[in-house]
Amino acid sequence: MTNVPCAYCGSTQRESGFLAPGGGAPRYTGWIPGPLRLGPLGNARVAGKQKWRVEAWRCAGCGRLEMFARETV
């Protein structure tokens, strides 16, 4: 899967991470770099990690979803 080129720019470079609920108003989903690590209560450990706001776009013709994480929060 890591060799598949990006449909948007053609790059084959990938960075692992995970999605986590964010805060603020309105609420957003954030992308967090690195492996998912859980705390003692089962929550994702995100303290001190950089967070990227996730935006999703849906094609009105075929329904394909694309997500982008371009802006840090």
All heavy atoms as TSV, in Angstrom:
chain	resi	resn	atom	element	x	y	z
A	1	MET	N	N	0.829	-1.208	0.000
A	1	MET	CA	C	0.000	0.000	0.000
A	1	MET	C	C	0.864	1.260	0.000
A	1	MET	O	O	0.463	2.255	-0.530
A	1	MET	CB	C	-0.931	-0.039	1.220
A	1	MET	CG	C	-1.817	1.161	1.350
A	1	MET	SD	S	-3.011	1.226	0.014
A	1	MET	CE	C	-3.917	2.657	0.441
A	2	THR	N	N	2.057	1.231	0.587
A	2	THR	CA	C	2.884	2.430	0.657
A	2	THR	C	C	3.472	2.811	-0.702
A	2	THR	O	O	3.946	3.915	-0.859
A	2	THR	CB	C	4.022	2.268	1.677
A	2	THR	OG1	O	4.805	1.138	1.307
A	2	THR	CG2	C	3.483	2.098	3.077
A	3	ASN	N	N	3.456	1.914	-1.690
A	3	ASN	CA	C	4.000	2.222	-3.014
A	3	ASN	C	C	2.964	2.865	-3.920
A	3	ASN	O	O	3.296	3.321	-5.002
A	3	ASN	CB	C	4.498	0.942	-3.694
A	3	ASN	CG	C	5.548	0.233	-2.867
A	3	ASN	OD1	O	5.685	0.481	-1.693
A	3	ASN	ND2	N	6.267	-0.653	-3.483
A	4	VAL	N	N	1.705	2.863	-3.527
A	4	VAL	CA	C	0.644	3.419	-4.362
A	4	VAL	C	C	0.794	4.928	-4.415
A	4	VAL	O	O	0.860	5.586	-3.379
A	4	VAL	CB	C	-0.741	3.041	-3.789
A	4	VAL	CG1	C	-1.851	3.668	-4.605
A	4	VAL	CG2	C	-0.888	1.529	-3.732
A	5	PRO	N	N	0.867	5.502	-5.628
A	5	PRO	CA	C	1.029	6.960	-5.713
A	5	PRO	C	C	-0.221	7.706	-5.252
A	5	PRO	O	O	-1.336	7.225	-5.393
A	5	PRO	CB	C	1.307	7.208	-7.197
A	5	PRO	CG	C	0.855	5.996	-7.907
A	5	PRO	CD	C	0.866	4.868	-6.935
A	6	CYS	N	N	0.001	8.875	-4.713
A	6	CYS	CA	C	-1.086	9.756	-4.297
A	6	CYS	C	C	-1.919	10.140	-5.524
A	6	CYS	O	O	-1.369	10.524	-6.556
A	6	CYS	CB	C	-0.498	11.005	-3.639
A	6	CYS	SG	S	-1.702	12.293	-3.273
A	7	ALA	N	N	-3.238	10.031	-5.418
A	7	ALA	CA	C	-4.125	10.385	-6.520
A	7	ALA	C	C	-4.086	11.881	-6.821
A	7	ALA	O	O	-4.428	12.317	-7.915
A	7	ALA	CB	C	-5.560	9.964	-6.200
A	8	TYR	N	N	-3.642	12.668	-5.847
A	8	TYR	CA	C	-3.628	14.124	-6.011
A	8	TYR	C	C	-2.321	14.632	-6.606
A	8	TYR	O	O	-2.320	15.378	-7.566
A	8	TYR	CB	C	-3.895	14.769	-4.651
A	8	TYR	CG	C	-4.057	16.269	-4.678
A	8	TYR	CD1	C	-5.152	16.854	-5.291
A	8	TYR	CD2	C	-3.127	17.081	-4.067
A	8	TYR	CE1	C	-5.302	18.223	-5.310
A	8	TYR	CE2	C	-3.274	18.456	-4.074
A	8	TYR	CZ	C	-4.365	19.029	-4.701
A	8	TYR	OH	O	-4.508	20.379	-4.712
A	9	CYS	N	N	-1.162	14.187	-6.053
A	9	CYS	CA	C	0.127	14.747	-6.495
A	9	CYS	C	C	1.095	13.721	-7.078
A	9	CYS	O	O	2.119	14.090	-7.627
A	9	CYS	CB	C	0.805	15.485	-5.336
A	9	CYS	SG	S	1.488	14.382	-4.073
A	10	GLY	N	N	0.810	12.422	-6.936
A	10	GLY	CA	C	1.669	11.387	-7.493
A	10	GLY	C	C	2.804	10.926	-6.588
A	10	GLY	O	O	3.515	9.990	-6.914
A	11	SER	N	N	2.993	11.549	-5.443
A	11	SER	CA	C	4.069	11.165	-4.525
A	11	SER	C	C	3.824	9.765	-3.969
A	11	SER	O	O	2.687	9.368	-3.749
A	11	SER	CB	C	4.146	12.161	-3.365
A	11	SER	OG	O	5.066	11.717	-2.390
A	12	THR	N	N	4.898	9.014	-3.726
A	12	THR	CA	C	4.773	7.705	-3.083
A	12	THR	C	C	5.286	7.747	-1.642
A	12	THR	O	O	5.373	6.716	-0.997
A	12	THR	CB	C	5.539	6.622	-3.870
A	12	THR	OG1	O	6.893	7.032	-4.006
A	12	THR	CG2	C	4.909	6.379	-5.229
A	13	GLN	N	N	5.629	8.923	-1.142
A	13	GLN	CA	C	6.070	9.059	0.248
A	13	GLN	C	C	4.843	9.086	1.160
A	13	GLN	O	O	3.856	9.738	0.858
A	13	GLN	CB	C	6.878	10.334	0.428
A	13	GLN	CG	C	8.162	10.329	-0.355
A	13	GLN	CD	C	8.945	11.607	-0.155
A	13	GLN	OE1	O	8.440	12.589	0.380
A	13	GLN	NE2	N	10.187	11.608	-0.596
A	14	ARG	N	N	4.926	8.355	2.264
A	14	ARG	CA	C	3.825	8.292	3.217
A	14	ARG	C	C	4.354	8.523	4.623
A	14	ARG	O	O	5.488	8.208	4.935
A	14	ARG	CB	C	3.148	6.915	3.179
A	14	ARG	CG	C	2.530	6.537	1.857
A	14	ARG	CD	C	1.234	7.320	1.636
A	14	ARG	NE	N	0.522	6.824	0.479
A	14	ARG	CZ	C	0.622	7.334	-0.738
A	14	ARG	NH1	N	1.438	8.323	-0.960
A	14	ARG	NH2	N	-0.081	6.853	-1.730
A	15	GLU	N	N	3.494	9.055	5.487
A	15	GLU	CA	C	3.807	9.245	6.899
A	15	GLU	C	C	2.684	8.605	7.695
A	15	GLU	O	O	1.512	8.904	7.461
A	15	GLU	CB	C	3.905	10.736	7.213
A	15	GLU	CG	C	4.294	11.038	8.626
A	15	GLU	CD	C	4.416	12.536	8.886
A	15	GLU	OE1	O	4.175	13.344	7.973
A	15	GLU	OE2	O	4.750	12.875	10.025
A	16	SER	N	N	3.012	7.713	8.612
A	16	SER	CA	C	1.966	7.040	9.385
A	16	SER	C	C	1.402	7.984	10.442
A	16	SER	O	O	2.067	8.901	10.903
A	16	SER	CB	C	2.513	5.771	10.045
A	16	SER	OG	O	3.435	6.114	11.052
A	17	GLY	N	N	0.172	7.739	10.814
A	17	GLY	CA	C	-0.508	8.535	11.822
A	17	GLY	C	C	-1.892	7.976	12.052
A	17	GLY	O	O	-2.227	6.900	11.560
A	18	PHE	N	N	-2.714	8.687	12.808
A	18	PHE	CA	C	-4.073	8.230	13.088
A	18	PHE	C	C	-4.993	9.440	13.224
A	18	PHE	O	O	-4.539	10.571	13.401
A	18	PHE	CB	C	-4.102	7.369	14.356
A	18	PHE	CG	C	-3.641	8.075	15.600
A	18	PHE	CD1	C	-4.541	8.682	16.444
A	18	PHE	CD2	C	-2.283	8.124	15.924
A	18	PHE	CE1	C	-4.103	9.337	17.592
A	18	PHE	CE2	C	-1.841	8.763	17.064
A	18	PHE	CZ	C	-2.755	9.372	17.902
A	19	LEU	N	N	-6.306	9.187	13.121
A	19	LEU	CA	C	-7.315	10.233	13.274
A	19	LEU	C	C	-7.811	10.238	14.709
A	19	LEU	O	O	-7.986	9.188	15.318
A	19	LEU	CB	C	-8.492	9.992	12.329
A	19	LEU	CG	C	-8.172	10.045	10.847
A	19	LEU	CD1	C	-9.412	9.706	10.042
A	19	LEU	CD2	C	-7.650	11.414	10.458
A	20	ALA	N	N	-8.044	11.433	15.242
A	20	ALA	CA	C	-8.561	11.574	16.603
A	20	ALA	C	C	-9.516	12.765	16.640
A	20	ALA	O	O	-9.341	13.716	15.883
A	20	ALA	CB	C	-7.410	11.802	17.586
A	21	PRO	N	N	-10.528	12.696	17.490
A	21	PRO	CA	C	-11.426	13.845	17.613
A	21	PRO	C	C	-10.660	15.046	18.138
A	21	PRO	O	O	-9.793	14.905	18.994
A	21	PRO	CB	C	-12.495	13.400	18.601
A	21	PRO	CG	C	-12.039	12.116	19.171
A	21	PRO	CD	C	-10.871	11.617	18.383
A	22	GLY	N	N	-10.975	16.197	17.588
A	22	GLY	CA	C	-10.327	17.423	18.032
A	22	GLY	C	C	-11.273	18.249	18.867
A	22	GLY	O	O	-12.374	17.827	19.181
A	23	GLY	N	N	-10.847	19.438	19.183
A	23	GLY	CA	C	-11.679	20.307	20.008
A	23	GLY	C	C	-12.046	21.567	19.269
A	23	GLY	O	O	-12.047	21.607	18.055
A	24	GLY	N	N	-12.313	22.559	20.020
A	24	GLY	CA	C	-12.645	23.848	19.432
A	24	GLY	C	C	-14.101	23.929	19.029
A	24	GLY	O	O	-14.868	22.996	19.179
A	25	ALA	N	N	-14.473	25.075	18.511
A	25	ALA	CA	C	-15.828	25.280	18.020
A	25	ALA	C	C	-15.725	25.870	16.623
A	25	ALA	O	O	-15.136	26.916	16.472
A	25	ALA	CB	C	-16.593	26.213	18.948
A	26	PRO	N	N	-16.191	25.229	15.594
A	26	PRO	CA	C	-16.842	23.915	15.623
A	26	PRO	C	C	-15.824	22.804	15.824
A	26	PRO	O	O	-14.641	22.988	15.560
A	26	PRO	CB	C	-17.479	23.808	14.242
A	26	PRO	CG	C	-16.598	24.626	13.366
A	26	PRO	CD	C	-16.084	25.760	14.240
A	27	ARG	N	N	-16.302	21.654	16.269
A	27	ARG	CA	C	-15.406	20.511	16.497
A	27	ARG	C	C	-14.841	20.033	15.170
A	27	ARG	O	O	-15.453	20.186	14.138
A	27	ARG	CB	C	-16.157	19.401	17.212
A	27	ARG	CG	C	-16.613	19.904	18.589
A	27	ARG	CD	C	-17.183	18.885	19.511
A	27	ARG	NE	N	-16.389	17.803	19.995
A	27	ARG	CZ	C	-15.400	17.881	20.865
A	27	ARG	NH1	N	-14.985	19.045	21.294
A	27	ARG	NH2	N	-14.785	16.815	21.308
A	28	TYR	N	N	-13.666	19.459	15.206
A	28	TYR	CA	C	-13.003	18.982	14.008
A	28	TYR	C	C	-12.349	17.642	14.302
A	28	TYR	O	O	-12.216	17.240	15.443
A	28	TYR	CB	C	-11.951	19.988	13.526
A	28	TYR	CG	C	-10.836	20.190	14.519
A	28	TYR	CD1	C	-9.717	19.366	14.518
A	28	TYR	CD2	C	-10.913	21.181	15.488
A	28	TYR	CE1	C	-8.702	19.523	15.452
A	28	TYR	CE2	C	-9.899	21.337	16.423
A	28	TYR	CZ	C	-8.802	20.512	16.395
A	28	TYR	OH	O	-7.816	20.667	17.318
A	29	THR	N	N	-11.941	16.947	13.251
A	29	THR	CA	C	-11.142	15.734	13.392
A	29	THR	C	C	-9.702	16.110	13.124
A	29	THR	O	O	-9.423	16.900	12.226
A	29	THR	CB	C	-11.610	14.659	12.397
A	29	THR	OG1	O	-12.954	14.317	12.719
A	29	THR	CG2	C	-10.749	13.418	12.465
A	30	GLY	N	N	-8.795	15.541	13.883
A	30	GLY	CA	C	-7.388	15.844	13.708
A	30	GLY	C	C	-6.598	14.614	13.293
A	30	GLY	O	O	-6.952	13.489	13.632
A	31	TRP	N	N	-5.528	14.824	12.517
A	31	TRP	CA	C	-4.591	13.761	12.161
A	31	TRP	C	C	-3.369	13.949	13.040
A	31	TRP	O	O	-2.822	15.044	13.135
A	31	TRP	CB	C	-4.227	13.843	10.683
A	31	TRP	CG	C	-3.284	12.760	10.260
A	31	TRP	CD1	C	-3.616	11.494	9.902
A	31	TRP	CD2	C	-1.859	12.850	10.155
A	31	TRP	NE1	N	-2.478	10.787	9.587
A	31	TRP	CE2	C	-1.386	11.596	9.732
A	31	TRP	CE3	C	-0.930	13.861	10.384
A	31	TRP	CZ2	C	-0.039	11.337	9.533
A	31	TRP	CZ3	C	0.405	13.607	10.189
A	31	TRP	CH2	C	0.840	12.346	9.750
A	32	ILE	N	N	-2.944	12.875	13.693
A	32	ILE	CA	C	-1.819	12.909	14.613
A	32	ILE	C	C	-0.714	12.022	14.041
A	32	ILE	O	O	-0.952	10.840	13.770
A	32	ILE	CB	C	-2.213	12.373	16.011
A	32	ILE	CG1	C	-3.537	12.964	16.503
A	32	ILE	CG2	C	-1.090	12.567	17.006
A	32	ILE	CD1	C	-3.547	14.434	16.737
A	33	PRO	N	N	0.502	12.546	13.843
A	33	PRO	CA	C	1.577	11.713	13.310
A	33	PRO	C	C	2.052	10.675	14.321
A	33	PRO	O	O	1.962	10.884	15.522
A	33	PRO	CB	C	2.687	12.713	12.990
A	33	PRO	CG	C	2.415	13.901	13.832
A	33	PRO	CD	C	0.935	13.930	14.066
A	34	GLY	N	N	2.545	9.557	13.816
A	34	GLY	CA	C	3.107	8.506	14.666
A	34	GLY	C	C	2.106	7.414	14.977
A	34	GLY	O	O	0.928	7.510	14.650
A	35	PRO	N	N	2.581	6.357	15.633
A	35	PRO	CA	C	1.703	5.230	15.957
A	35	PRO	C	C	0.699	5.597	17.045
A	35	PRO	O	O	0.959	6.464	17.879
A	35	PRO	CB	C	2.666	4.156	16.446
A	35	PRO	CG	C	3.855	4.897	16.931
A	35	PRO	CD	C	3.951	6.137	16.082
A	36	LEU	N	N	-0.449	4.939	17.007
A	36	LEU	CA	C	-1.480	5.136	18.027
A	36	LEU	C	C	-1.027	4.471	19.326
A	36	LEU	O	O	-0.705	3.287	19.350
A	36	LEU	CB	C	-2.802	4.517	17.561
A	36	LEU	CG	C	-3.937	4.494	18.581
A	36	LEU	CD1	C	-4.323	5.912	18.995
A	36	LEU	CD2	C	-5.129	3.755	18.010
A	37	ARG	N	N	-0.972	5.266	20.396
A	37	ARG	CA	C	-0.647	4.734	21.726
A	37	ARG	C	C	-1.797	5.112	22.652
A	37	ARG	O	O	-2.235	6.268	22.664
A	37	ARG	CB	C	0.662	5.334	22.223
A	37	ARG	CG	C	1.843	4.838	21.422
A	37	ARG	CD	C	3.126	4.891	22.242
A	37	ARG	NE	N	4.203	4.139	21.627
A	37	ARG	CZ	C	4.912	4.534	20.569
A	37	ARG	NH1	N	4.647	5.679	19.993
A	37	ARG	NH2	N	5.883	3.776	20.093
A	38	LEU	N	N	-2.261	4.131	23.404
A	38	LEU	CA	C	-3.399	4.347	24.293
A	38	LEU	C	C	-2.939	4.553	25.724
A	38	LEU	O	O	-1.986	3.935	26.187
A	38	LEU	CB	C	-4.349	3.145	24.232
A	38	LEU	CG	C	-4.947	2.850	22.856
A	38	LEU	CD1	C	-5.815	1.599	22.927
A	38	LEU	CD2	C	-5.733	4.030	22.334
A	39	GLY	N	N	-3.663	5.427	26.425
A	39	GLY	CA	C	-3.410	5.657	27.836
A	39	GLY	C	C	-4.124	4.616	28.683
A	39	GLY	O	O	-4.810	3.734	28.163
A	40	PRO	N	N	-4.015	4.714	30.002
A	40	PRO	CA	C	-4.611	3.716	30.901
A	40	PRO	C	C	-6.134	3.638	30.809
A	40	PRO	O	O	-6.712	2.606	31.104
A	40	PRO	CB	C	-4.164	4.154	32.294
A	40	PRO	CG	C	-3.527	5.481	32.156
A	40	PRO	CD	C	-3.265	5.732	30.707
A	41	LEU	N	N	-6.781	4.712	30.391
A	41	LEU	CA	C	-8.246	4.703	30.270
A	41	LEU	C	C	-8.713	4.390	28.854
A	41	LEU	O	O	-9.901	4.480	28.546
A	41	LEU	CB	C	-8.818	6.053	30.723
A	41	LEU	CG	C	-8.514	6.441	32.167
A	41	LEU	CD1	C	-9.049	7.826	32.485
A	41	LEU	CD2	C	-9.093	5.410	33.118
A	42	GLY	N	N	-7.784	4.031	27.970
A	42	GLY	CA	C	-8.147	3.663	26.600
A	42	GLY	C	C	-8.208	4.824	25.625
A	42	GLY	O	O	-8.587	4.641	24.472
A	43	ASN	N	N	-7.860	6.021	26.069
A	43	ASN	CA	C	-7.850	7.191	25.189
A	43	ASN	C	C	-6.523	7.268	24.439
A	43	ASN	O	O	-5.489	6.839	24.946
A	43	ASN	CB	C	-8.039	8.481	25.986
A	43	ASN	CG	C	-9.386	8.540	26.663
A	43	ASN	OD1	O	-10.336	7.915	26.228
A	43	ASN	ND2	N	-9.464	9.272	27.752
A	44	ALA	N	N	-6.555	7.854	23.253
A	44	ALA	CA	C	-5.322	8.051	22.489
A	44	ALA	C	C	-4.452	9.080	23.204
A	44	ALA	O	O	-4.940	10.099	23.695
A	44	ALA	CB	C	-5.647	8.536	21.085
A	45	ARG	N	N	-3.151	8.804	23.262
A	45	ARG	CA	C	-2.210	9.758	23.847
A	45	ARG	C	C	-1.813	10.756	22.777
A	45	ARG	O	O	-1.133	10.409	21.807
A	45	ARG	CB	C	-0.977	9.033	24.361
A	45	ARG	CG	C	-1.245	8.198	25.585
A	45	ARG	CD	C	0.026	7.610	26.111
A	45	ARG	NE	N	-0.234	6.958	27.382
A	45	ARG	CZ	C	0.692	6.391	28.100
A	45	ARG	NH1	N	1.940	6.382	27.693
A	45	ARG	NH2	N	0.376	5.822	29.240
A	46	VAL	N	N	-2.249	12.000	22.944
A	46	VAL	CA	C	-1.971	13.026	21.944
A	46	VAL	C	C	-1.267	14.250	22.528
A	46	VAL	O	O	-0.895	15.148	21.791
A	46	VAL	CB	C	-3.266	13.467	21.210
A	46	VAL	CG1	C	-3.880	12.302	20.460
A	46	VAL	CG2	C	-4.267	14.062	22.185
A	47	ALA	N	N	-1.077	14.287	23.832
A	47	ALA	CA	C	-0.452	15.442	24.478
A	47	ALA	C	C	0.953	15.664	23.926
A	47	ALA	O	O	1.752	14.736	23.806
A	47	ALA	CB	C	-0.393	15.240	25.986
A	48	GLY	N	N	1.235	16.898	23.552
A	48	GLY	CA	C	2.550	17.269	23.056
A	48	GLY	C	C	2.796	16.929	21.593
A	48	GLY	O	O	3.861	17.221	21.074
A	49	LYS	N	N	1.845	16.283	20.933
A	49	LYS	CA	C	2.016	15.942	19.525
A	49	LYS	C	C	1.378	17.010	18.645
A	49	LYS	O	O	0.378	17.619	19.015
A	49	LYS	CB	C	1.377	14.583	19.208
A	49	LYS	CG	C	2.084	13.432	19.870
A	49	LYS	CD	C	1.570	12.126	19.308
A	49	LYS	CE	C	2.378	10.973	19.872
A	49	LYS	NZ	N	2.041	9.723	19.193
A	50	GLN	N	N	1.976	17.221	17.493
A	50	GLN	CA	C	1.415	18.178	16.544
A	50	GLN	C	C	0.107	17.619	15.985
A	50	GLN	O	O	0.000	16.418	15.733
A	50	GLN	CB	C	2.402	18.411	15.408
A	50	GLN	CG	C	2.017	19.552	14.514
A	50	GLN	CD	C	3.130	19.879	13.527
A	50	GLN	OE1	O	3.900	19.021	13.136
A	50	GLN	NE2	N	3.202	21.122	13.131
A	51	LYS	N	N	-0.884	18.474	15.807
A	51	LYS	CA	C	-2.185	18.060	15.294
A	51	LYS	C	C	-2.471	18.800	13.992
A	51	LYS	O	O	-2.169	19.981	13.860
A	51	LYS	CB	C	-3.278	18.359	16.316
A	51	LYS	CG	C	-3.099	17.599	17.617
A	51	LYS	CD	C	-4.009	18.146	18.705
A	51	LYS	CE	C	-3.721	17.506	20.035
A	51	LYS	NZ	N	-2.497	17.957	20.664
A	52	TRP	N	N	-3.029	18.078	13.049
A	52	TRP	CA	C	-3.375	18.642	11.744
A	52	TRP	C	C	-4.889	18.557	11.561
A	52	TRP	O	O	-5.491	17.502	11.780
A	52	TRP	CB	C	-2.704	17.852	10.629
A	52	TRP	CG	C	-1.213	17.878	10.699
A	52	TRP	CD1	C	-0.407	17.193	11.572
A	52	TRP	CD2	C	-0.345	18.644	9.888
A	52	TRP	NE1	N	0.899	17.486	11.346
A	52	TRP	CE2	C	0.974	18.371	10.303
A	52	TRP	CE3	C	-0.540	19.530	8.831
A	52	TRP	CZ2	C	2.084	18.951	9.712
A	52	TRP	CZ3	C	0.559	20.101	8.238
A	52	TRP	CH2	C	1.848	19.821	8.677
A	53	ARG	N	N	-5.526	19.653	11.179
A	53	ARG	CA	C	-6.973	19.666	10.932
A	53	ARG	C	C	-7.258	18.866	9.662
A	53	ARG	O	O	-6.603	19.044	8.644
A	53	ARG	CB	C	-7.465	21.100	10.765
A	53	ARG	CG	C	-8.979	21.205	10.639
A	53	ARG	CD	C	-9.429	22.650	10.461
A	53	ARG	NE	N	-8.785	23.569	11.371
A	53	ARG	CZ	C	-9.256	23.909	12.577
A	53	ARG	NH1	N	-10.385	23.397	12.993
A	53	ARG	NH2	N	-8.601	24.743	13.335
A	54	VAL	N	N	-8.229	17.955	9.727
A	54	VAL	CA	C	-8.600	17.126	8.583
A	54	VAL	C	C	-9.801	17.748	7.883
A	54	VAL	O	O	-10.793	18.092	8.520
A	54	VAL	CB	C	-8.945	15.684	9.037
A	54	VAL	CG1	C	-9.491	14.870	7.876
A	54	VAL	CG2	C	-7.713	15.021	9.626
A	55	GLU	N	N	-9.685	17.883	6.565
A	55	GLU	CA	C	-10.826	18.311	5.765
A	55	GLU	C	C	-11.133	17.203	4.769
A	55	GLU	O	O	-10.226	16.536	4.269
A	55	GLU	CB	C	-10.552	19.628	5.039
A	55	GLU	CG	C	-9.350	19.619	4.145
A	55	GLU	CD	C	-9.079	20.975	3.519
A	55	GLU	OE1	O	-8.750	21.910	4.273
A	55	GLU	OE2	O	-9.181	21.088	2.293
A	56	ALA	N	N	-12.404	16.937	4.547
A	56	ALA	CA	C	-12.824	15.869	3.649
A	56	ALA	C	C	-13.679	16.460	2.527
A	56	ALA	O	O	-14.479	17.365	2.756
A	56	ALA	CB	C	-13.618	14.818	4.406
A	57	TRP	N	N	-13.482	15.926	1.327
A	57	TRP	CA	C	-14.226	16.363	0.147
A	57	TRP	C	C	-14.866	15.150	-0.512
A	57	TRP	O	O	-14.237	14.111	-0.649
A	57	TRP	CB	C	-13.295	17.062	-0.844
A	57	TRP	CG	C	-12.702	18.300	-0.275
A	57	TRP	CD1	C	-11.574	18.405	0.495
A	57	TRP	CD2	C	-13.211	19.621	-0.374
A	57	TRP	NE1	N	-11.350	19.703	0.876
A	57	TRP	CE2	C	-12.349	20.478	0.342
A	57	TRP	CE3	C	-14.317	20.181	-0.996
A	57	TRP	CZ2	C	-12.554	21.842	0.447
A	57	TRP	CZ3	C	-14.516	21.546	-0.898
A	57	TRP	CH2	C	-13.646	22.357	-0.191
A	58	ARG	N	N	-16.112	15.281	-0.932
A	58	ARG	CA	C	-16.859	14.204	-1.586
A	58	ARG	C	C	-17.183	14.606	-3.011
A	58	ARG	O	O	-17.672	15.700	-3.265
A	58	ARG	CB	C	-18.152	13.924	-0.833
A	58	ARG	CG	C	-18.997	12.844	-1.456
A	58	ARG	CD	C	-20.337	12.699	-0.733
A	58	ARG	NE	N	-21.162	11.740	-1.406
A	58	ARG	CZ	C	-21.961	12.023	-2.427
A	58	ARG	NH1	N	-22.052	13.256	-2.889
A	58	ARG	NH2	N	-22.684	11.077	-2.991
A	59	CYS	N	N	-16.902	13.696	-3.957
A	59	CYS	CA	C	-17.252	13.927	-5.356
A	59	CYS	C	C	-18.761	13.756	-5.501
A	59	CYS	O	O	-19.318	12.718	-5.125
A	59	CYS	CB	C	-16.520	12.926	-6.261
A	59	CYS	SG	S	-17.043	13.016	-7.982
A	60	ALA	N	N	-19.433	14.764	-6.044
A	60	ALA	CA	C	-20.882	14.693	-6.225
A	60	ALA	C	C	-21.263	13.684	-7.306
A	60	ALA	O	O	-22.388	13.189	-7.325
A	60	ALA	CB	C	-21.433	16.074	-6.580
A	61	GLY	N	N	-20.332	13.357	-8.203
A	61	GLY	CA	C	-20.618	12.415	-9.279
A	61	GLY	C	C	-20.508	10.957	-8.860
A	61	GLY	O	O	-21.414	10.165	-9.087
A	62	CYS	N	N	-19.396	10.579	-8.214
A	62	CYS	CA	C	-19.148	9.163	-7.904
A	62	CYS	C	C	-19.170	8.847	-6.418
A	62	CYS	O	O	-19.182	7.688	-6.027
A	62	CYS	CB	C	-17.813	8.717	-8.497
A	62	CYS	SG	S	-16.361	9.438	-7.684
A	63	GLY	N	N	-19.118	9.862	-5.551
A	63	GLY	CA	C	-19.152	9.652	-4.107
A	63	GLY	C	C	-17.787	9.419	-3.474
A	63	GLY	O	O	-17.696	9.219	-2.270
A	64	ARG	N	N	-16.713	9.438	-4.272
A	64	ARG	CA	C	-15.368	9.223	-3.719
A	64	ARG	C	C	-15.050	10.285	-2.666
A	64	ARG	O	O	-15.318	11.465	-2.861
A	64	ARG	CB	C	-14.338	9.284	-4.835
A	64	ARG	CG	C	-12.912	9.193	-4.357
A	64	ARG	CD	C	-11.950	9.435	-5.525
A	64	ARG	NE	N	-10.605	9.626	-5.067
A	64	ARG	CZ	C	-9.677	8.677	-5.059
A	64	ARG	NH1	N	-9.969	7.478	-5.513
A	64	ARG	NH2	N	-8.470	8.922	-4.612
A	65	LEU	N	N	-14.482	9.845	-1.540
A	65	LEU	CA	C	-14.068	10.769	-0.495
A	65	LEU	C	C	-12.561	10.934	-0.536
A	65	LEU	O	O	-11.834	9.961	-0.717
A	65	LEU	CB	C	-14.452	10.255	0.888
A	65	LEU	CG	C	-15.911	10.307	1.260
A	65	LEU	CD1	C	-16.110	9.667	2.633
A	65	LEU	CD2	C	-16.431	11.720	1.263
A	66	GLU	N	N	-12.111	12.155	-0.366
A	66	GLU	CA	C	-10.678	12.430	-0.216
A	66	GLU	C	C	-10.520	13.273	1.033
A	66	GLU	O	O	-11.284	14.194	1.274
A	66	GLU	CB	C	-10.137	13.161	-1.427
A	66	GLU	CG	C	-10.103	12.296	-2.673
A	66	GLU	CD	C	-9.279	12.937	-3.775
A	66	GLU	OE1	O	-8.061	13.085	-3.589
A	66	GLU	OE2	O	-9.870	13.288	-4.800
A	67	MET	N	N	-9.505	12.933	1.831
A	67	MET	CA	C	-9.214	13.696	3.043
A	67	MET	C	C	-7.844	14.320	2.926
A	67	MET	O	O	-6.932	13.707	2.374
A	67	MET	CB	C	-9.275	12.788	4.273
A	67	MET	CG	C	-10.666	12.281	4.555
A	67	MET	SD	S	-10.809	11.429	6.152
A	67	MET	CE	C	-9.828	9.993	5.840
A	68	PHE	N	N	-7.707	15.541	3.443
A	68	PHE	CA	C	-6.454	16.258	3.416
A	68	PHE	C	C	-6.156	16.790	4.804
A	68	PHE	O	O	-7.042	17.182	5.535
A	68	PHE	CB	C	-6.521	17.446	2.432
A	68	PHE	CG	C	-6.795	17.024	1.026
A	68	PHE	CD1	C	-8.083	16.902	0.555
A	68	PHE	CD2	C	-5.739	16.746	0.168
A	68	PHE	CE1	C	-8.315	16.503	-0.747
A	68	PHE	CE2	C	-5.965	16.348	-1.129
A	68	PHE	CZ	C	-7.265	16.224	-1.592
A	69	ALA	N	N	-4.865	16.785	5.177
A	69	ALA	CA	C	-4.412	17.328	6.451
A	69	ALA	C	C	-3.306	18.327	6.118
A	69	ALA	O	O	-2.143	17.990	6.105
A	69	ALA	CB	C	-3.910	16.215	7.365
A	70	ARG	N	N	-3.692	19.564	5.834
A	70	ARG	CA	C	-2.755	20.572	5.364
A	70	ARG	C	C	-2.467	21.665	6.372
A	70	ARG	O	O	-1.505	22.399	6.234
A	70	ARG	CB	C	-3.275	21.216	4.077
A	70	ARG	CG	C	-3.416	20.251	2.938
A	70	ARG	CD	C	-3.787	20.977	1.691
A	70	ARG	NE	N	-5.222	21.040	1.550
A	70	ARG	CZ	C	-5.859	20.940	0.392
A	70	ARG	NH1	N	-5.184	20.820	-0.711
A	70	ARG	NH2	N	-7.158	21.005	0.339
A	71	GLU	N	N	-3.321	21.813	7.373
A	71	GLU	CA	C	-3.220	22.943	8.303
A	71	GLU	C	C	-3.088	22.442	9.729
A	71	GLU	O	O	-3.896	21.640	10.186
A	71	GLU	CB	C	-4.490	23.792	8.158
A	71	GLU	CG	C	-4.556	24.971	9.061
A	71	GLU	CD	C	-5.901	25.700	8.903
A	71	GLU	OE1	O	-6.503	25.675	7.826
A	71	GLU	OE2	O	-6.330	26.272	9.902
A	72	THR	N	N	-2.058	22.892	10.433
A	72	THR	CA	C	-1.913	22.496	11.838
A	72	THR	C	C	-2.843	23.322	12.717
A	72	THR	O	O	-3.231	24.425	12.354
A	72	THR	CB	C	-0.462	22.674	12.322
A	72	THR	OG1	O	-0.080	24.022	12.167
A	72	THR	CG2	C	0.490	21.767	11.570
A	73	VAL	N	N	-3.194	22.741	13.851
A	73	VAL	CA	C	-4.063	23.453	14.795
A	73	VAL	C	C	-3.398	23.540	16.144
A	73	VAL	O	O	-2.443	22.889	16.419
A	73	VAL	CB	C	-5.438	22.769	14.948
A	73	VAL	CG1	C	-6.220	22.903	13.678
A	73	VAL	CG2	C	-5.308	21.325	15.343
